Amino acid sequence: MRKLVCPQCKIAAMYVKNEQGERLLVYVLENGEVVPKYPEASTEGFDLTEVYCLGCSWHGSPKRLAKR
């Protein structure tokens, strides 16, 4: 399955945050699923409704990401 990319800088590397401000590196698949970069990591407790780009200042809903 392909990864969606940032609409601004076109990279796939994203992260999500939890209530403590901790970050988890993720990718967003073309079906809209947010998956951790490292499969052993858990997304439990993280807000998956907003993703942050690692390459620029963009952040928003995973639905707003672009296809390559």
Long-range contacts (C-beta under 8 A, 24 or more apart in sequence): 1-29, 1-30, 1-31, 2-29, 2-30, 2-67, 2-68, 3-27, 3-28, 3-29, 3-30, 3-68, 4-28, 4-29, 4-30, 4-62, 4-65, 4-66, 4-67, 4-68, 5-65, 5-66, 5-67, 5-68, 6-53, 6-55, 6-56, 6-58, 6-65, 6-66, 7-58, 7-64, 7-65, 7-66, 8-53, 8-56, 8-57, 8-58, 9-53, 9-55, 9-56, 9-58, 10-66, 10-68, 11-53, 11-54, 11-55, 13-37, 13-53, 13-54, 13-55, 14-51, 14-52, 14-53, 14-54, 15-51, 15-52, 15-54, 16-43, 16-46, 16-47, 16-48, 16-50, 16-51, 16-52, 17-46, 17-47, 17-50, 17-52, 18-45, 18-46, 18-47, 19-45, 23-52, 25-54, 26-51, 28-62, 28-65, 30-67, 32-62, 32-63, 34-62
